[in-house]
Amino acid sequence: MSFEIYPNWHLKKHKGTALALPQLLQLLVAIRDEGSIGRAAAQANLSYRHAWGLLRHFEAEFAVPLLHKSRGRGTNLTPVAEKLIWAEKRITARLTPILESFASELESILTNGSLALRITASHGFAVEQFIKRLNADDIPVEINYRNRLEAVTALSRDECDLAGFHVPVDEFKHATKTCLQWLDPKRHTLIHLAYRTQGLFIAKGNPKNIHGLADLQRKDVRFINRQTGSGTKMLLELLLAKAQIDINHIADYDHAEFTHSAIAAFVASNMADIGFGVETAARRFDLDFIPLARENYFFACKTSILERSMMRSACAIMQGASFRTAVNALPGYDGSHSGSVATFDDIFY
């Protein structure tokens, strides 16, 4: 048994009634992709008449057109319709990790949660792949997405079996030694999940002529940051300090989102000119990417549980060729060492 929860938004009218938007949004996306209401209606499994009725109904509610037609160019979306689509993308990107955690918690409550592999982890695309493989192999999972310090704290309190977090490699890895407050080489083992690349997200074709971190100080550039406490924001601040860039000179520095995908959606919808995050998110939203730093993402666990059947199965998944191939297929990720044991000296010193 597994649960999935998706965001669903409604247009609330003055008299208290609410109109669900998912079907409209599905139709608008299809029209944008197909350039034809007829083909879009077929793709959305709607009759042509129903599709037109749906569009006209919401145009009346919004009091603005959602489509415009021109000879030789087919049917196109208006700016309002495009904003609706991007609002949906931002909502989904922002809420998906939270809803996945809620769904996992619900599953644990309704089933025998004590049998689940408990994972508290900083959200990442390799982690998503790992969860998918666990589910495919019928290994029960309880996933809670938290920042890196919350993850290792949960492990120290025996609130999870695997704590997932990322640390920079090479010159910046010393900055994550705060994690050692909750980790002990005598009691814990570090299991490598993946390497990943972080950098700047910019619009396709680089219309703002952005080349690096120094451009964050420009007055004509809008920046979207990660939230305080995230490892990604910590990495960015290390890079800014190295480049001798004062965060007080970055106008939108406190403007934050909570996931890599939410950052990418913000830039792709032209709400910002620069974001910072994992390359996979940038590519999924058809953005250009400027690589700046490499990170090591790994799981920490109690050494004493490594011989448990469920942990052996989890490690076998990470070490398997199919999982490593799936991780390597993620832009900016390297799964060549997935499942290998890392030493504390390699990670933190």
C-alpha positions as CSV (number, residue, x, y, z in Angstrom):
1,M,0.0,0.0,0.0
2,S,1.3,3.5,-0.9
3,F,-0.3,6.9,-0.9
4,E,0.2,9.9,-3.2
5,I,-1.0,13.4,-2.4
6,Y,-1.1,16.1,-5.1
7,P,-1.8,19.9,-4.8
8,N,-5.2,20.9,-6.0
9,W,-6.3,24.5,-6.2
10,H,-9.7,26.2,-6.7
11,L,-11.1,29.5,-7.7
12,K,-13.3,30.6,-4.8
13,K,-16.3,32.8,-5.9
14,H,-17.8,35.6,-3.8
15,K,-20.8,33.5,-2.8
16,G,-18.6,30.8,-1.3
17,T,-18.7,28.2,-4.2
18,A,-15.3,27.0,-5.5
19,L,-14.3,26.0,-9.0
20,A,-11.6,23.4,-9.4
21,L,-8.8,24.4,-11.8
22,P,-7.0,21.1,-12.6
23,Q,-9.0,20.3,-15.7
24,L,-8.6,23.9,-17.1
25,L,-4.9,23.8,-16.4
26,Q,-4.5,20.4,-18.2
27,L,-6.4,21.9,-21.2
28,L,-4.3,25.1,-21.3
29,V,-1.1,23.1,-21.2
30,A,-2.4,20.9,-24.1
31,I,-3.3,24.0,-26.1
32,R,0.1,25.5,-25.6
33,D,1.8,22.3,-26.8
34,E,-0.6,21.5,-29.6
35,G,-1.6,25.0,-30.9
36,S,-5.1,23.7,-31.5
37,I,-8.2,23.4,-29.3
38,G,-9.3,20.3,-31.1
39,R,-6.1,18.4,-30.6
40,A,-5.8,19.7,-27.1
41,A,-9.3,18.6,-26.2
42,A,-8.5,15.1,-27.5
43,Q,-5.3,15.0,-25.5
44,A,-7.2,16.0,-22.3
45,N,-9.9,13.4,-23.0
46,L,-12.5,16.2,-23.5
47,S,-15.1,16.7,-26.2
48,Y,-14.5,19.8,-28.4
49,R,-17.7,21.3,-27.1
50,H,-16.9,20.7,-23.5
51,A,-13.4,22.2,-23.9
52,W,-14.8,25.3,-25.4
53,G,-17.4,25.5,-22.7
54,L,-14.7,25.2,-20.0
55,L,-12.6,27.9,-21.5
56,R,-15.5,30.3,-21.9
57,H,-16.7,29.7,-18.4
58,F,-13.3,30.5,-16.8
59,E,-12.8,33.5,-19.2
60,A,-16.1,34.9,-17.7
61,E,-14.9,34.2,-14.2
62,F,-11.5,35.8,-14.7
63,A,-13.0,38.6,-16.9
64,V,-10.1,38.2,-19.3
65,P,-9.5,36.1,-22.4
66,L,-7.4,33.0,-22.0
67,L,-6.8,32.4,-25.8
68,H,-6.2,34.4,-28.9
69,K,-6.3,33.0,-32.4
70,S,-4.5,34.3,-35.4
71,R,-4.5,33.2,-39.0
72,G,-1.6,31.0,-39.9
73,R,-0.4,30.8,-36.3
74,G,-3.2,28.7,-34.7
75,T,-4.4,29.2,-31.1
76,N,-2.1,30.7,-28.5
77,L,-2.4,31.4,-24.8
78,T,-2.8,34.9,-23.4
79,P,-0.4,36.1,-20.7
80,V,-3.0,35.4,-18.1
81,A,-3.3,31.8,-19.2
82,E,0.5,31.4,-19.2
83,K,0.7,32.8,-15.7
84,L,-1.9,30.2,-14.5
85,I,0.3,27.4,-15.9
86,W,3.4,28.8,-14.2
87,A,1.6,29.3,-11.0
88,E,0.7,25.6,-11.1
89,K,4.3,24.6,-11.8
90,R,5.5,26.7,-8.9
91,I,2.9,25.3,-6.5
92,T,3.8,21.7,-7.5
93,A,7.5,22.3,-7.2
94,R,7.2,24.0,-3.8
95,L,4.8,21.5,-2.2
96,T,5.7,18.1,-3.7
97,P,8.4,17.2,-1.0
98,I,6.0,18.3,1.8
99,L,3.2,16.3,0.4
100,E,5.4,13.2,-0.2
101,S,6.3,13.4,3.5
102,F,2.7,13.7,4.5
103,A,1.7,10.7,2.3
104,S,4.6,8.6,3.8
105,E,3.4,9.6,7.3
106,L,-0.2,8.6,6.5
107,E,1.0,5.3,5.1
108,S,3.0,4.6,8.3
109,I,0.0,5.4,10.5
110,L,-2.4,3.1,8.6
111,T,0.1,0.2,8.2
112,N,2.7,-1.2,10.5
113,G,5.1,1.7,10.5
114,S,7.6,-0.1,12.7
115,L,8.5,-2.3,9.7
116,A,9.3,0.7,7.4
117,L,12.8,2.0,6.5
118,R,12.7,5.4,8.1
119,I,14.5,8.1,6.1
120,T,15.0,11.7,7.1
121,A,16.8,13.6,4.3
122,S,17.5,16.8,2.6
123,H,15.5,16.7,-0.6
124,G,17.3,15.7,-3.8
125,F,16.7,14.0,-7.1
126,A,18.9,11.0,-6.3
127,V,16.9,10.5,-3.1
128,E,13.7,10.5,-5.2
129,Q,15.2,7.8,-7.4
130,F,16.2,5.8,-4.3
131,I,12.6,6.0,-2.9
132,K,11.2,4.9,-6.2
133,R,13.4,1.8,-6.2
134,L,12.5,1.0,-2.7
135,N,8.8,1.2,-3.5
136,A,9.3,-0.9,-6.7
137,D,11.0,-3.6,-4.6
138,D,8.1,-3.5,-2.0
139,I,10.4,-2.2,0.7
140,P,8.2,0.0,3.0
141,V,9.5,3.5,3.4
142,E,8.8,6.4,5.7
143,I,10.3,9.5,4.2
144,N,10.6,12.9,5.8
145,Y,12.3,15.7,4.0
146,R,14.2,18.0,6.3
147,N,17.3,20.2,6.1
148,R,20.8,18.6,6.7
149,L,21.0,19.5,10.4
150,E,17.5,18.3,11.1
151,A,18.3,15.0,9.4
152,V,21.4,14.2,11.5
153,T,19.6,15.4,14.6
154,A,16.8,12.9,13.8
155,L,19.4,10.1,13.5
156,S,21.0,10.9,16.8
157,R,17.5,10.7,18.5
158,D,16.8,7.4,16.8
159,E,14.0,9.0,14.8
160,C,15.2,7.6,11.5
161,D,17.4,4.8,10.1
162,L,19.0,6.8,7.3
163,A,19.8,10.5,7.5
164,G,20.5,12.0,4.1
165,F,22.5,15.3,3.6
166,H,25.0,16.9,1.3
167,V,28.3,18.5,1.9
168,P,30.6,20.3,-0.5
169,V,33.7,18.6,-1.7
170,D,37.3,19.9,-1.6
171,E,37.8,23.4,-0.2
172,F,34.4,23.9,1.5
173,K,33.9,20.5,3.1
174,H,35.2,21.8,6.5
175,A,32.1,24.1,6.7
176,T,29.8,21.1,7.5
177,K,31.7,19.9,10.6
178,T,28.7,21.1,12.6
179,C,27.1,17.8,11.6
180,L,29.7,16.0,13.7
181,Q,27.9,17.2,16.8
182,W,25.4,14.5,16.1
183,L,27.6,12.0,14.2
184,D,30.2,9.6,15.8
185,P,32.6,7.6,13.6
186,K,32.5,4.8,16.3
187,R,28.7,4.5,16.0
188,H,27.8,5.7,12.5
189,T,28.5,4.7,8.9
190,L,28.4,7.0,5.9
191,I,27.1,5.6,2.7
192,H,27.7,7.5,-0.5
193,L,24.6,8.1,-2.6
194,A,25.7,10.5,-5.4
195,Y,27.8,13.5,-6.4
196,R,25.9,16.4,-7.8
197,T,26.7,19.8,-9.3
198,Q,25.2,23.1,-8.0
199,G,25.3,26.4,-9.9
200,L,23.3,29.3,-11.3
201,F,20.0,29.0,-13.1
202,I,19.4,31.5,-15.9
203,A,16.9,31.9,-18.7
204,K,17.4,30.0,-21.9
205,G,19.8,31.8,-24.2
206,N,21.1,34.0,-21.3
207,P,19.2,37.2,-22.3
208,K,20.6,39.1,-19.3
209,N,24.2,38.3,-20.2
210,I,24.9,36.7,-16.9
211,H,28.3,35.0,-16.4
212,G,28.8,34.4,-12.7
213,L,28.1,35.3,-9.0
214,A,29.3,38.9,-9.6
215,D,26.1,39.5,-11.6
216,L,24.0,39.0,-8.5
217,Q,25.0,42.6,-7.5
218,R,23.5,44.1,-10.6
219,K,20.5,46.4,-10.1
220,D,18.8,45.0,-13.2
221,V,19.0,41.4,-12.0
222,R,16.3,39.7,-9.8
223,F,17.5,36.8,-7.6
224,I,15.6,34.0,-5.9
225,N,17.4,32.3,-3.0
226,R,16.9,29.2,-0.9
227,Q,15.6,29.3,2.6
228,T,17.7,29.9,5.7
229,G,19.0,26.6,7.1
230,S,19.3,24.8,3.7
231,G,22.6,23.3,2.8
232,T,22.3,24.9,-0.7
233,K,22.1,28.4,0.8
234,M,25.1,27.6,3.0
235,L,27.1,26.5,-0.1
236,L,26.1,29.7,-1.9
237,E,27.3,31.8,1.0
238,L,30.6,30.0,1.0
239,L,31.0,30.8,-2.7
240,L,30.0,34.4,-2.2
241,A,32.5,34.8,0.6
242,K,35.3,33.3,-1.5
243,A,34.4,35.8,-4.3
244,Q,34.3,38.6,-1.7
245,I,30.7,39.5,-2.6
246,D,28.7,41.1,0.3
247,I,25.2,39.6,0.5
248,N,24.0,43.1,1.5
249,H,24.8,44.1,-2.1
250,I,22.3,41.5,-3.5
251,A,18.9,43.2,-3.6
252,D,16.7,40.1,-3.4
253,Y,18.9,38.0,-1.1
254,D,16.1,37.3,1.4
255,H,13.6,36.3,-1.3
256,A,13.5,32.5,-0.9
257,E,11.9,29.3,-2.1
258,F,12.1,25.8,-0.5
259,T,13.1,23.4,-3.3
260,H,15.5,23.3,-6.3
261,S,12.5,22.8,-8.6
262,A,10.7,25.8,-7.1
263,I,13.8,27.9,-7.7
264,A,13.9,26.7,-11.3
265,A,10.1,27.3,-11.8
266,F,10.6,30.8,-10.5
267,V,13.3,31.6,-13.0
268,A,11.5,29.8,-15.9
269,S,8.3,31.8,-15.2
270,N,10.3,35.1,-15.5
271,M,9.7,35.9,-11.8
272,A,13.5,36.0,-11.3
273,D,16.6,36.2,-13.5
274,I,19.0,34.1,-11.4
275,G,18.6,31.2,-9.0
276,F,21.0,28.8,-7.4
277,G,20.6,25.0,-7.2
278,V,21.1,21.6,-8.6
279,E,21.6,21.2,-12.4
280,T,18.8,18.6,-12.8
281,A,16.2,21.2,-11.8
282,A,17.5,23.7,-14.3
283,R,17.4,21.3,-17.2
284,R,13.9,20.1,-16.3
285,F,12.7,23.6,-16.7
286,D,14.7,24.2,-19.9
287,L,17.0,26.7,-18.3
288,D,20.7,27.4,-18.9
289,F,23.1,26.5,-16.1
290,I,26.4,27.8,-14.9
291,P,28.2,25.1,-12.8
292,L,29.9,26.4,-9.7
293,A,30.5,23.7,-7.1
294,R,30.3,19.9,-6.6
295,E,28.8,18.2,-3.6
296,N,28.7,14.8,-2.1
297,Y,25.3,13.5,-1.0
298,F,25.3,10.6,1.4
299,F,23.3,8.7,4.0
300,A,24.4,8.3,7.6
301,C,23.2,5.4,9.6
302,K,23.9,3.5,12.8
303,T,26.6,0.9,12.1
304,S,24.7,-1.6,14.2
305,I,21.8,-1.8,11.8
306,L,23.8,-2.5,8.6
307,E,23.2,-6.3,8.9
308,R,19.4,-6.0,9.2
309,S,17.6,-7.4,6.2
310,M,16.0,-4.2,5.1
311,M,19.3,-2.3,5.3
312,R,21.1,-4.9,3.3
313,S,18.4,-4.6,0.6
314,A,18.6,-0.8,0.6
315,C,22.4,-0.9,0.2
316,A,22.1,-3.5,-2.6
317,I,19.8,-1.1,-4.4
318,M,22.3,1.7,-4.2
319,Q,25.1,-0.5,-5.3
320,G,23.1,-2.0,-8.2
321,A,23.9,-1.1,-11.8
322,S,20.3,-0.1,-12.6
323,F,20.2,2.5,-9.8
324,R,23.6,3.9,-10.7
325,T,22.5,4.2,-14.3
326,A,19.3,6.1,-13.2
327,V,21.4,8.5,-11.1
328,N,23.9,9.1,-13.9
329,A,20.9,10.0,-16.2
330,L,20.1,12.9,-13.9
331,P,21.8,16.1,-15.3
332,G,24.7,17.1,-13.0
333,Y,24.6,13.8,-11.0
334,D,27.3,11.1,-10.8
335,G,26.2,7.7,-9.3
336,S,29.4,5.8,-10.0
337,H,30.1,5.4,-6.3
338,S,26.5,4.9,-5.1
339,G,26.3,2.5,-2.1
340,S,30.0,2.7,-1.3
341,V,31.1,3.4,2.3
342,A,32.8,6.8,2.9
343,T,35.1,7.6,5.8
344,F,34.6,10.6,8.1
345,D,38.1,11.8,7.1
346,D,37.1,11.8,3.4
347,I,33.9,13.8,4.0
348,F,34.7,16.3,6.7
349,Y,38.5,16.8,6.7
